[in-house]
Amino acid sequence: MREITDFDALREAMAENSGQPEGPARNARAEELLTAAEKLNIPLAVIEALGHQLKVYNYSSEKGKMFVPFARLLRLWDERPEDFDAYETHSLHWVFKWVSAGMLDQPHIPLASIEKWLGEMEHRYRLAGHSERAVRSAEHSVAAHVGDVARAERAYAAWLAADRDAMADCPACELHGQGWWQAEQGRDAEALELWRPVLAGEYVCAHEPHTALASSLVPLLRLGREEEARSNHLRGVRLVRAMESMRGAYAEHVEFCALTGNEARGLELLAERPAYFTDDGHPQSKLDFMSVVALLMDRLTGLGLGDRQVPGPAGREWTARELAAHAREQALALAARFDERNGTAHVGERARARMARQPLAERLPLGVRSMRPVPPSAPPAGVASPVSSSGQPDLPALLDEARRLSDALLPGAVEAWAVAAEAAEGAELDPRDRAEMADHEAMSLGPEGIELFERAAGLYTEAGDPGEALAARARGAYVRALAGDVDGAVAAVTGPYDEILALYAADGTGIRQTASVVMSRARTLTRRAHGAEGDAAALAEAGAAVRELLALVEGRTGEDVRLAARVAEAQAMLGELAGLAGDLETAAELFARGAAAFVAAGLPWFAVEYEARLASLAHHLGDMAEAERALRAALEHGGPQLEAPGRAQLYLQLAEVVGGRGEAAEAARHALEAAHWADEAGESATLGAWARQQLGGFLLRQERWAEAAEVLESALPDLTAETHGDGAVVQTQWWLGDCLSELGEHRAAAERRLQAAEIARHWPEQHDHATLAHLAGESLGQAGLAAEADRAYARAGDLWRELGNVHGLIRSLRARAWLALRAEDGLGEARGLMADAVRECEAALGAASDEESRQQLVSELGHTHQQFGDLLARYAAEEPEGAAVREVFEEALAQAVRSAAVFASLGDGALHSRTGAELAAARLAADLGRPADAVARARAVLAAYDGHGGPETGHADGEGEAVRARRAEAEQLLRLLTEGRD
C-alpha cells in the first residue's frame, strides 16, 4: 500500500477503495485515507475524503458511523463553502437524504432530532434552489416508519406532485420506495406495476433491482404469481449475496424460503451470512433479519424439526427451537427500542405480524438443490384407521376397508392390510383373514416374500379356497423369477398352473383365481424371454402363455375390474415381447392398447408404466409427437399414486422432447418439476443433477442468465464423469461460463471455461477444446487479465491450426493483437499479429477449393484489414501528435482502403461491410487533412445506397435501419467536411 503524497494519489486510492467489496475492510481503508488527506493541507482533499468515508459507511453494515463525517462536512460548508467544488456541493446536499433515512434506522436518535434534520434539509434545499421532491420523500419515510398513515399518504402525494430535479433519487430507487408503500398498504398489484420497469432492468443503480426483486417476493406470492416469485428469488439472491449492506433484502429472500416450503434453502442462506446475526451497525436491518430467522425456525419447529441443528450466532450450537426463541427475543427487543423512540407501537406490530406469517405455498420448487427437511414419520397417507366405541382399533372395519381396496385394485391396499394386521396382533382370526394378511404382506416384501406366499397358500387351503392357494403359490413363483432364479420359477409355476386348469375344468374354482395363476405363468415366461436374448422358442412360449390368458378372460370380464386389468396387462406384455423380437412398431401399438385398456377399466395409474415405455419407443422411432402425448398421459394418469422417482423421470423426458421442438419456456417448467421430484425421491445427486443441468440450459436459451447461473452452479457439485459423463460436466461449465459472461462476471466465466477446456483437452475431437480456450481468452481479456488472455488465445490458435479451421485461427490472432496493444510499447507486437492474420487469410484464400469457402475467406480478409486499420487508428488517437503518429494514421488509412476494396469484390452481399470501411477511411482521410478524399468516400457511401432504405424498397426493418444509419453517418460527415471548407 503506497504512501499518499499528493491529491492525485489520494483520488486514485479512493477510486480503488470504492471498487472493493463492501465491509469493515473498505471502511477502515476510508478512515486511513481521511488521515492521509488531512496531511496534504488541501481543503478539497479533506472534503472528498470525508465524502468517500460517508459513502462507504452508508453502503455497509456500519451505517451508524456516517453521521460523524456528515456533521463535519456540514460544518466545513457553513464555514467555507468556497472550498467545495460543484461536485462536492451537489454531494453534500445529496447525502442529506442518506442521513435522514439513516437516523430513522438508529433507535438511539430521538424522533425530535430526526424531525429537526428534516426541517434543516427542507431549509437548505430551498436555499440551494432544489425541488421539495426529495424532502417530501424523506418525510414520507418518517411518517411510514412511525405508522402515521395519514401523514404518510399526504407526503406520498406531495412527493409525486413535486418536480424531479438533481436532488431526487434515481428513478429506480424512487419506484422501489413508491412500490414498497403500496405493498405495505395491501395494494400488491399496484406495487408490482410500479416496480415493473425496475424488475425489467429499465432503471438500475447500485442497489436496484436488488431491493425491488427482494421486496416483490411476498406480493407476488400473495397474488399467486409463483413463477415470477421463483424467478425474482433466483435473480435477486445472486445480486445481494455479496453485498454486506443488504441485510434487509437478504432477509426477504430467507422469508421467501420460509413461506414456500424451502426451509432447507433458507438454512443455507443463513449459513452463508453468519455475521448478519450479530452486526449491530444498522439496527433496522438486524430487526428485519432476526424477525425472519424466528419465522423460519418456527416453521421448522412446526414441522417437527425443533431439535435439528441450525446455523446461528457464533460461539455455540443452536437447535431450531433455541434459535427461534433467541431471534424472537432479539427482534422484539429491537422493535421495543424503536417504538419507545417513536411513541407508537407500529414497529413492534409489524415485527410480530411478520414472525407470525403462514406459508403462502406448500412447496414452490426452485430448481436449485435443496432437500426439504423431513419431519418424523407419520402413518401412510390415505389409510383409514377407524376405532371402535371403546377407543380401540375397529378390526372388522379395517378388514372391510382393506378388502374394498384390494378387490378394486385401488392404491393403498397393501398398506391397509398392514394396518389391519397391526391391529389384529393377539386377536383371534379365521384362516381366511390370516391368509389375506400374509398374502399382502408378501406382496409388499418383493423377493423376500417368497416363503410368506407359501404360508398364505397354506392358510387359503385351510380356509377352503384351493384356487386362491394355487394363485398364492404362483405369485411366489413369479417373485422367485424377479429375484433372478428364472428357471426355478418356471419349474415352480408349472405345478400350480396344471392344477388350476384341472380345478377350473371341474368347477372347483373361479375364473379370477385361474386367471391369476395363468398370468403368473405368463409373467414368469416373459421374464425368461428377457434373459434369452431373442431366443425364438422362449419368445414363442411366452407369447402363447399371454394369448392363453387373453383367450381365457377376453369377453368375460363383466364388471370385474381384476379381470379387466388382466386383459390390459396381457396386451402390454405382448408389446413387451414384440419389442424383444425387434418389432418396435407393433410393440408401440400394443403398449398403447394396453394403456388404453387400463384407463378404460378405471385403473389409470396402472397405465403409467406402459405409457412411459411407449414414449421411449416413440422417441426411438422418431415419432416425437407420440412420445410427447404418451409422457403427458403418463403424468396425468399417474396422479398422486405416481412415486417421486417415476415422476422425475417422466418430467425429465418430457422436458427433453418439448425442448427439442424449441419450446424452451415450457421445457424449463418440466425440467423444474423433474428436479423437484428427484430431490423428493432422494436422488438429488443423480437424477436431480441431470434435471438441473437441463433446466439451466433451458433458462439460458431464454436469456435468463442469473437464474440459469444459480441452477447450473447448484448442479455442478453433483455432476461427475463417472455418473453423468464428462460431456455433461463440460456442457454445464460451458453454459455457466456463458451465463457469467452475460452477467459481467468475467473472471468467474474464465474459470468455468478453462475448467471445461481442461476436460475437453483429453477428447479425441478437439473442436470443443479450441472453442472453450477461445472463449476463456475473451473472458480473461474482459476481466483485465491480458497476459492470461493471450495465453488462452494462443492455445486456441494452435488448436485451430491443427484442426484446419482458418477462421478460428485468424480471429485468435486478431484478439491477441488487440490485447498486445494494451501493453506499453505494444504496437509492434500488435501490428505483427494483425499482419500474421492477414497472411493466414491470404494463404487460405489461395488454397480455397470451392466458391463458398472462397467467399467466406474474402469476407474474413476484409474484416481483418478493417480491424487492422481500427487498431492502428486507436493507437494513433491515444498518442501525442508527431511524424511517427502521422505514419500510423497513414497505415490505418491504407488498411481501411484495402478493407473497402476487399468487401467491394463481394458485391451487394457485403454492402454494409464495404460502406463501413469506406466511412472509416473517410474519417481517417479527414484526420490526415485530406478533405477531398474524405468527401469523395462519404459521397460514394451515399451513392451505394441509392434506391435503398426507403419504404418503397421493401427491406426488412433491420435492413432498412442499417441503411438509414449508414446514410445518416455519411451525411453528417459531409456536413462537417463542407462546413469546414466553407
PETAFEN-V160108 format. One record per residue. SS is DSSP state (h for helix, s for strand, l for the rest). PHI is phi in whole degrees, 0 to 359 (none if undefined). OMEGA is omega as a letter, one per 30 degrees, with the letter a starting at -180 (none if undefined). Layout:
{{SS PHI OMEGA} {SS PHI OMEGA}}
This chain:
{{l none a} {l 283 a} {l 285 l} {l 271 a} {l 245 l} {l 209 a} {h 296 a} {h 299 l} {h 296 l} {h 297 a} {h 298 l} {h 297 a} {h 292 l} {h 293 l} {h 297 l} {h 296 a} {h 292 l} {h 298 a} {l 277 l} {l 280 l} {l 298 l} {l 300 l} {l 144 a} {h 301 a} {h 295 l} {h 293 l} {h 296 l} {h 298 l} {h 295 l} {h 298 l} {h 294 l} {h 297 a} {h 291 l} {h 295 l} {h 300 l} {h 295 a} {h 295 a} {h 296 l} {h 282 a} {h 281 l} {l 60 l} {l 237 a} {h 307 a} {h 295 l} {h 297 l} {h 295 l} {h 299 a} {h 294 a} {h 291 l} {h 295 l} {h 297 l} {h 296 l} {h 298 a} {h 298 a} {h 295 a} {h 290 l} {h 298 a} {h 298 a} {l 262 l} {l 200 l} {l 278 a} {l 252 a} {h 301 a} {h 297 a} {h 280 a} {h 283 a} {h 291 a} {h 293 l} {h 297 l} {h 293 l} {h 299 l} {h 292 l} {h 299 a} {h 296 l} {h 295 l} {h 298 l} {h 295 a} {h 295 a} {h 277 a} {l 217 a} {h 298 l} {h 293 l} {h 285 a} {l 268 l} {l 278 a} {h 299 a} {h 294 a} {h 289 l} {h 297 l} {h 299 a} {h 298 a} {h 301 l} {h 291 a} {h 298 a} {h 283 l} {h 307 a} {h 294 l} {h 299 a} {h 292 l} {h 299 l} {h 294 a} {h 297 l} {h 295 l} {h 301 a} {l 277 a} {l 243 a} {l 293 l} {l 281 l} {l 271 a} {l 300 l} {h 297 l} {h 298 l} {h 295 l} {h 295 l} {h 298 l} {h 296 l} {h 295 l} {h 297 l} {h 295 l} {h 299 l} {h 298 a} {h 299 a} {h 297 a} {h 291 l} {h 294 l} {h 295 l} {h 297 a} {l 277 l} {l 82 a} {l 270 l} {l 296 l} {l 272 a} {h 302 a} {h 294 l} {h 294 a} {h 293 l} {h 298 l} {h 294 l} {h 297 l} {h 300 l} {h 298 l} {h 297 a} {h 296 l} {h 295 a} {h 296 a} {h 271 l} {l 88 l} {l 272 a} {h 295 a} {h 299 l} {h 295 l} {h 298 l} {h 293 l} {h 297 l} {h 295 l} {h 298 l} {h 297 l} {h 293 l} {h 302 a} {h 290 a} {h 282 a} {l 287 a} {l 291 l} {l 284 l} {l 218 a} {l 294 a} {l 267 l} {l 292 l} {l 301 l} {l 299 a} {h 306 a} {h 298 a} {h 293 l} {h 298 a} {h 296 l} {h 297 a} {h 298 l} {h 293 l} {h 295 l} {h 302 a} {h 294 l} {h 298 l} {h 295 l} {h 300 a} {l 269 l} {l 83 a} {l 260 a} {h 296 a} {h 298 l} {h 296 l} {h 299 a} {h 292 l} {h 292 l} {h 294 a} {h 282 a} {h 310 a} {h 293 l} {h 286 l} {h 296 l} {l 277 l} {l 84 l} {l 289 l} {l 236 a} {l 221 l} {s 200 a} {l 300 a} {l 240 l} {s 229 g} {l 272 a} {h 310 a} {h 286 l} {h 296 l} {h 300 l} {h 292 a} {h 294 a} {h 284 a} {h 297 a} {h 293 l} {h 303 l} {h 296 l} {h 296 l} {h 297 l} {l 272 l} {l 77 a} {l 266 a} {h 290 a} {h 299 l} {h 293 l} {h 298 l} {h 301 a} {h 300 a} {h 293 l} {h 294 a} {h 295 l} {h 293 a} {h 288 a} {h 295 l} {h 294 a} {h 287 a} {h 268 a} {l 304 a} {l 263 a} {l 252 a} {l 300 a} {l 282 a} {l 252 l} {h 299 a} {h 297 l} {h 293 l} {h 300 l} {h 300 a} {h 293 l} {h 287 l} {h 297 l} {h 300 l} {h 305 l} {h 297 a} {h 294 a} {h 266 a} {l 233 l} {l 75 l} {l 250 a} {h 300 a} {h 296 l} {h 293 l} {h 302 l} {h 296 l} {h 298 l} {h 295 l} {h 298 a} {h 294 a} {h 286 a} {l 230 a} {h 298 a} {h 293 a} {h 296 l} {h 290 a} {l 236 a} {l 301 a} {l 250 a} {l 290 a} {l 222 a} {h 302 a} {h 296 a} {h 289 l} {h 293 l} {h 301 l} {h 301 a} {h 294 a} {h 293 l} {h 296 a} {h 283 l} {h 297 l} {h 299 l} {h 300 a} {h 295 a} {h 292 l} {h 296 l} {h 297 l} {h 297 l} {h 297 l} {h 296 l} {l 275 a} {l 86 a} {l 244 a} {l 297 a} {l 266 l} {l 290 l} {s 286 a} {s 225 l} {l 288 a} {l 206 l} {l 304 a} {l 296 l} {l 110 l} {l 197 l} {l 267 a} {s 232 l} {s 263 l} {h 301 a} {h 294 l} {h 292 a} {h 291 l} {h 300 a} {h 294 a} {h 297 a} {h 295 l} {h 296 l} {h 299 a} {h 298 a} {h 297 a} {h 291 l} {h 294 l} {h 295 l} {h 299 l} {h 296 l} {h 295 l} {h 296 a} {h 295 l} {h 296 l} {h 295 a} {h 275 a} {l 75 l} {l 224 l} {l 254 a} {h 296 a} {h 296 l} {h 296 l} {h 297 l} {h 297 a} {h 296 a} {h 295 l} {h 296 a} {h 293 a} {h 292 a} {l 263 a} {l 300 l} {l 259 a} {l 306 l} {l 258 l} {l 207 l} {l 299 l} {l 201 l} {l 252 a} {l 299 a} {l 252 a} {l 97 l} {l 281 a} {l 287 l} {l 193 a} {l 292 l} {l 287 l} {l 302 a} {l 264 l} {l 288 l} {l 306 a} {l 298 l} {l 236 l} {l 301 l} {l 306 a} {l 294 l} {l 83 a} {l 269 a} {l 288 l} {l 227 a} {l 294 l} {s 235 l} {l 277 a} {l 297 a} {l 276 a} {l 91 l} {l 272 l} {s 303 a} {l 273 a} {h 299 l} {h 302 l} {h 293 l} {h 296 l} {h 293 l} {h 298 a} {h 295 l} {h 297 l} {h 294 l} {h 300 a} {h 292 a} {h 288 l} {h 296 a} {l 267 a} {l 57 a} {l 274 l} {l 301 l} {l 90 a} {h 295 a} {h 299 l} {h 295 l} {h 295 l} {h 294 l} {h 294 l} {h 296 l} {h 297 l} {h 297 l} {h 295 l} {h 291 a} {l 272 a} {l 301 l} {l 86 a} {l 268 l} {l 277 a} {l 236 l} {l 282 a} {h 302 a} {h 297 l} {h 299 a} {h 293 l} {h 296 a} {h 293 l} {h 296 l} {h 295 a} {h 301 a} {h 286 l} {h 296 l} {h 298 l} {h 300 a} {h 286 a} {h 269 a} {h 66 a} {h 303 a} {h 281 a} {h 260 a} {h 302 a} {h 295 a} {h 291 l} {h 297 l} {h 296 l} {h 296 l} {h 298 l} {h 300 l} {h 298 l} {h 292 l} {h 298 l} {h 298 l} {h 297 a} {l 277 l} {l 85 l} {l 235 a} {h 294 l} {h 296 l} {h 290 l} {h 296 l} {h 295 l} {h 297 l} {h 295 l} {h 296 l} {h 294 l} {h 297 l} {h 298 l} {h 297 a} {h 294 l} {h 298 l} {h 299 l} {h 295 l} {h 297 a} {l 282 l} {l 112 a} {l 267 a} {h 290 a} {h 298 l} {h 297 l} {h 293 l} {h 299 l} {h 295 a} {h 290 a} {h 275 a} {h 296 a} {h 299 l} {h 304 l} {h 296 l} {h 299 a} {h 293 a} {h 291 l} {h 297 l} {h 295 a} {h 296 a} {h 294 l} {h 296 a} {l 267 a} {l 59 l} {l 270 l} {l 202 a} {l 265 a} {h 291 a} {h 297 a} {h 293 l} {h 297 l} {h 299 l} {h 297 a} {h 291 l} {h 299 l} {h 295 l} {h 300 l} {h 294 l} {h 297 l} {h 299 a} {h 294 a} {h 292 l} {h 294 l} {h 299 l} {h 294 l} {h 298 l} {h 299 a} {h 273 a} {l 271 l} {l 50 l} {l 79 l} {l 299 a} {h 297 a} {h 295 l} {h 296 l} {h 297 a} {h 296 a} {h 295 l} {h 295 l} {h 298 l} {h 297 l} {h 295 l} {h 292 a} {h 295 l} {h 301 l} {h 297 a} {h 298 l} {h 298 l} {h 288 a} {h 255 a} {l 302 a} {l 84 a} {l 235 a} {l 285 a} {l 56 l} {l 263 a} {l 279 a} {h 293 l} {h 294 l} {h 290 l} {h 299 l} {h 294 l} {h 298 l} {h 298 a} {h 298 a} {h 294 a} {h 296 l} {h 301 l} {h 294 l} {h 295 l} {h 297 l} {h 297 l} {h 300 a} {h 291 l} {h 297 l} {h 297 l} {h 297 l} {l 277 l} {l 92 l} {l 266 a} {h 288 l} {h 297 l} {h 294 l} {h 301 a} {h 297 a} {h 298 a} {h 287 l} {h 298 l} {h 297 a} {h 294 l} {h 295 l} {h 298 a} {h 297 l} {h 293 l} {h 297 a} {h 295 l} {h 297 l} {l 280 a} {l 80 a} {l 237 a} {h 298 a} {h 295 l} {h 284 a} {h 285 a} {h 301 a} {h 303 a} {h 280 l} {h 293 l} {h 294 l} {h 294 l} {h 300 l} {h 299 l} {h 296 l} {h 295 a} {h 298 l} {h 299 a} {h 297 a} {l 277 l} {l 83 l} {l 268 a} {h 290 l} {h 296 l} {h 292 l} {h 300 l} {h 295 l} {h 300 a} {h 294 l} {h 294 l} {h 296 l} {h 296 l} {h 298 l} {h 294 l} {h 293 a} {h 286 l} {h 293 l} {h 51 a} {h 291 a} {h 281 a} {l 288 a} {l 287 a} {h 304 a} {h 299 l} {h 295 l} {h 298 l} {h 298 l} {h 298 a} {h 296 l} {h 296 a} {h 294 l} {h 295 l} {h 295 l} {h 300 l} {h 297 a} {h 293 a} {h 294 l} {h 297 l} {h 294 l} {l 262 l} {l 89 a} {l 268 a} {h 295 a} {h 294 l} {h 292 l} {h 301 l} {h 297 l} {h 296 l} {h 291 l} {h 295 l} {h 298 l} {h 297 l} {h 299 l} {h 297 l} {h 299 a} {h 287 l} {h 295 l} {h 297 l} {h 298 a} {l 277 a} {l 77 a} {l 246 a} {h 301 a} {h 279 a} {h 245 a} {h 297 l} {h 298 l} {h 296 l} {h 302 a} {h 298 l} {h 295 l} {h 299 l} {h 293 l} {h 301 l} {h 301 l} {h 296 l} {h 291 l} {h 294 l} {h 298 l} {h 297 l} {l 268 a} {l 62 l} {l 266 a} {h 298 a} {h 294 l} {h 296 l} {h 300 a} {h 297 l} {h 300 a} {h 290 a} {h 294 l} {h 296 l} {h 289 a} {h 283 a} {h 305 a} {l 301 a} {l 266 a} {l 280 l} {l 230 l} {h 298 a} {h 293 a} {h 269 a} {h 248 a} {l 92 a} {h 290 l} {h 297 l} {h 293 l} {h 295 a} {h 297 a} {h 299 l} {h 294 l} {h 299 a} {h 297 l} {h 300 a} {h 296 l} {h 301 l} {h 298 l} {h 298 a} {h 297 l} {h 298 l} {h 295 l} {l 276 l} {l 82 l} {l 267 a} {h 288 l} {h 296 l} {h 295 l} {h 298 l} {h 298 l} {h 300 a} {h 294 a} {h 292 l} {h 292 l} {h 297 l} {h 294 a} {h 298 a} {h 295 l} {h 288 a} {h 295 l} {l 301 a} {l 266 a} {l 278 l} {l 298 l} {l 267 a} {l 256 a} {h 297 l} {h 297 l} {h 302 a} {h 297 a} {h 298 a} {h 293 l} {h 297 l} {h 296 l} {h 298 l} {h 297 l} {h 301 l} {h 300 a} {h 295 l} {h 297 l} {h 297 l} {h 291 l} {l 277 l} {l 83 a} {l 258 a} {h 295 a} {h 296 l} {h 295 l} {h 296 a} {h 298 l} {h 296 l} {h 294 l} {h 294 l} {h 296 l} {h 298 l} {h 297 a} {h 299 l} {h 300 a} {h 292 l} {h 300 l} {h 297 a} {h 297 a} {h 278 a} {l 74 a} {l 265 a} {h 290 l} {h 296 l} {h 298 l} {h 299 a} {h 298 a} {h 291 l} {h 292 l} {h 294 l} {h 297 l} {h 298 l} {h 296 l} {h 297 l} {h 296 l} {h 295 a} {h 299 a} {h 296 a} {h 290 a} {l 285 l} {l 295 a} {l 56 a} {l 267 a} {h 298 a} {h 301 a} {h 293 l} {h 298 l} {h 299 a} {h 296 l} {h 293 l} {h 296 l} {h 297 l} {h 299 l} {h 298 l} {h 298 a} {h 296 l} {h 299 a} {h 292 l} {h 295 l} {h 295 l} {h 294 l} {h 297 l} {h 294 a} {l 260 a} {l 299 a} {l 259 a} {l 215 a} {h 293 l} {h 298 l} {h 298 a} {h 297 l} {h 299 l} {h 297 a} {h 287 l} {h 299 l} {h 298 l} {h 298 l} {h 295 l} {h 299 l} {h 293 l} {h 292 l} {h 299 a} {h 298 l} {h 293 l} {h 301 l} {h 297 l} {h 299 a} {h 298 a} {h 295 l} {h 295 l} {h 300 a} {h 299 a} {h 296 a} {h 293 a} {l 262 a} {l 256 l} {l 298 a} {l 295 l} {l 170 a} {h 300 a} {h 295 a} {h 292 l} {h 299 l} {h 298 l} {h 294 l} {h 299 l} {h 300 a} {h 294 l} {h 297 l} {h 298 a} {h 299 l} {h 294 l} {h 296 l} {h 296 l} {h 298 l} {h 301 l} {h 299 a} {h 294 l} {h 297 l} {h 295 l} {h 299 a} {l 292 a} {l 269 l} {h 73 a} {h 295 a} {h 296 l} {h 240 a} {h 300 a} {h 293 l} {h 296 a} {h 296 a} {h 292 l} {h 298 l} {h 293 l} {h 298 l} {h 294 l} {h 298 l} {h 296 l} {h 297 l} {h 296 l} {h 294 l} {h 298 l} {h 297 l} {h 297 a} {l 273 l} {l 78 l} {l 239 a} {h 298 a} {h 297 l} {h 298 a} {h 297 l} {h 298 a} {h 299 a} {h 290 l} {h 296 l} {h 292 l} {h 297 l} {h 295 l} {h 298 l} {h 295 a} {h 297 a} {l 258 l} {l 304 a} {l 86 l} {l 253 l} {l 90 l} {l 277 a} {h 296 a} {h 282 a} {h 279 l} {l 78 l} {l 291 l} {l 297 a} {h 306 a} {h 298 l} {h 294 l} {h 298 l} {h 297 l} {h 297 l} {h 297 a} {h 298 l} {h 295 l} {h 295 l} {h 298 a} {h 297 l} {h 296 l} {h 294 l} {h 294 l} {h 297 l} {h 296 l} {h 298 l} {h 301 a} {h 298 a} {h 289 a} {h 286 l} {h 297 l} {h 297 a} {h 286 l} {l 294 none}}
